[in-house]
Amino acid sequence: MEPENQAGLVDFLERVRATYPEKNIWMYSGHTWEQLTKGAWHLDDTDRILTTLDVLVDGPFVQDDYDISLRFRGSSNQRIIDVPASLAAGEVVPWKDKPIFSTHTM
């Protein structure tokens, strides 16, 4: 989601979404949802990119918050965001994992 990459990324993501509508598209960003939707990283193509995503893992990796037990993220400050629900609600809606994975036991 770096500003210089957004224009080149948006067409690709829209093609992937149109070609494979049944696939989930995840994006990892070192920027927060707030930075991407209202802050310095919100550009002309940002909204188009967000509408192609199912899940966004936001925030930078922080070594002091590293936790090997976390699924799909490296540090506890990072959020896993349900993008369509968040866009509809106008606020961050956390992505919900399958209940079996919430306890780290099988």
C-alpha positions in Angstrom: 0.0 0.0 0.0 3.0 2.3 -0.4 1.8 5.3 -2.4 4.0 4.6 -5.4 2.7 1.0 -5.7 -1.1 1.6 -5.4 -1.7 2.7 -9.0 0.1 -0.4 -10.4 -1.6 -2.7 -7.9 -5.2 -1.7 -8.3 -5.8 -3.0 -11.8 -4.1 -6.3 -10.9 -6.3 -6.8 -7.9 -9.5 -5.9 -9.8 -8.6 -8.5 -12.5 -7.9 -11.2 -9.8 -11.3 -10.4 -8.1 -13.1 -10.5 -11.5 -11.4 -13.8 -12.6 -11.6 -15.6 -9.3 -14.6 -14.2 -7.4 -14.7 -17.3 -5.2 -11.1 -16.7 -3.8 -10.4 -14.7 -0.7 -7.9 -11.9 -1.2 -5.8 -11.0 1.8 -3.4 -8.1 2.0 -0.7 -7.4 4.6 0.1 -3.7 5.2 2.5 -2.1 7.6 0.0 0.7 7.7 -3.1 0.9 9.9 -6.7 0.9 8.6 -7.0 4.5 9.8 -3.9 5.5 7.8 -5.3 3.8 4.7 -8.8 5.1 4.9 -8.2 8.7 6.3 -4.5 9.3 6.6 -1.5 9.9 4.4 -1.7 6.6 2.6 -5.3 7.2 1.4 -4.9 8.1 -2.3 -7.2 8.0 -5.4 -6.7 4.2 -5.8 -6.9 3.2 -2.1 -10.7 2.8 -2.0 -10.6 0.7 -5.2 -7.9 -1.5 -3.7 -9.8 -2.0 -0.4 -13.0 -3.0 -2.3 -11.1 -5.9 -3.8 -10.0 -7.3 -0.4 -11.6 -9.7 1.9 -9.1 -9.4 4.7 -6.5 -6.8 5.7 -3.8 -7.5 8.2 -2.8 -4.0 9.3 -0.1 -2.4 11.3 3.7 -2.8 11.3 5.4 -5.9 12.7 6.7 -5.0 16.2 9.4 -7.4 17.5 8.5 -6.6 21.1 4.9 -7.7 20.4 6.0 -10.9 18.6 3.8 -13.9 19.5 4.3 -17.3 17.8 0.8 -18.4 18.8 -0.9 -15.7 16.6 -2.5 -16.9 13.4 -1.8 -14.9 10.2 0.1 -12.2 11.9 3.5 -11.8 13.6 2.8 -9.4 16.4 -0.1 -8.7 18.7 -0.4 -5.0 17.6 -1.5 -6.2 14.1 -5.2 -6.5 13.5 -7.0 -8.9 11.1 -9.8 -6.9 9.6 -12.9 -8.0 7.7 -12.7 -5.5 4.9 -16.2 -5.7 3.4 -17.8 -5.5 6.8 -15.6 -2.6 7.8 -16.3 -0.6 4.7 -20.1 -1.2 5.2 -19.9 -0.3 9.0 -17.6 2.7 8.5 -15.3 1.3 11.3 -13.0 -1.6 11.9 -14.7 -4.9 12.1 -12.4 -7.7 13.2 -12.2 -10.8 11.0 -13.5 -13.9 12.8 -11.5 -17.1 12.5 -13.1 -20.5 12.9 -13.8 -21.2 16.6 -11.6 -24.3 16.6 -8.6 -22.2 16.1 -9.3 -19.7 18.9 -8.0 -22.0 21.7 -4.8 -23.2 19.9 -5.9 -26.8 20.6 -7.4 -29.3 18.3 
